[in-house]
Amino acid sequence: MSSPTPAPATAPQTGLAVLIALLLVYVVWGSTYLGIRIALDHGMPPLLVTSGLRFVVAGSVMFGFLRLRGVAAPTRKQWPTIMVMAALLLGMGNGLVVLAETTVSSGLAAVAVASMPVWMGLFGMLRGQRATRGEWIGIVLGFIGVVWLNAGGTLTGSPLGLVCLLVAPIAWAFGSVWSRGRDLPSPFMAAASQMLCGGVLIMLAGALRGERISAWPPLEGVLAVSYLAVFGSVIAFTAYVWLLHNVRPALAGSYAYVNPVIAVALGAWLAHERFTAHDLGAMAVILSGVVVINLARVRAK
């Protein structure tokens, strides 16, 4: 999902509401990597269904609901921006992660995606944003972790996974930074529109890749994709947008270093995934870099 620009908090929120929203973002988004793994293991085409159809369904539900509530649809000038964001954030950011999981574990995919804030910091500097010393330290740590992760261990045995997991967080970060200050509809409508556009683009890519549904998929695969669409794309994202509008941005964005831990734990527990010391060491360095970046931003504010 994209990260809408947070608005100032309008009123104090109860600690219970914040806790529930955080748990949804932490646990549900952290579990989507395992959900992708289950869908793929039960024969669901990676781009055509597991990623593309998921976003088409979720985007259609959100778009229709918002229109019924009277929320304005994107204007003709806003659609091109939404299309670019959909291609970068969902088409490349999510689609490539799903492709990667055809050859690598769900936990390892989550670890690689955790480097996204590092790339966001770099692209932000290229746009003229000055980085503090703490942010520089975090960026350097994150890059060391990314190089370590890609230099050996599990990823070296999967060229497709290596390329996908290197490009995916870069595309997501570039799209997030590029979108700042652009003319966009309200945050929820922007998300729904991106899911619709992104889902169609991913499904087209899947069709061009030769993906087909040759038989009725097993129930487990259908349930996994349904979980990704309803909980991962609608419920958890709604909770994330609510957090952006009601708590500190650093707290809302803390999912970046919580999701990989949950994904690794669930992968090891439910999918019996195994990780080398190399993988776990790279994960620790990447996550430490992300934590340092977030702490530096909080101190700067």
Salt bridges, closest charged atoms under 4 A:
ASP41 OD1 - ARG37 NH2 3.29
GLU135 OE2 - ARG297 NE 3.18
GLU211 OE2 - ARG209 NH1 2.74
ASP279 OD1 - HIS278 ND1 3.79
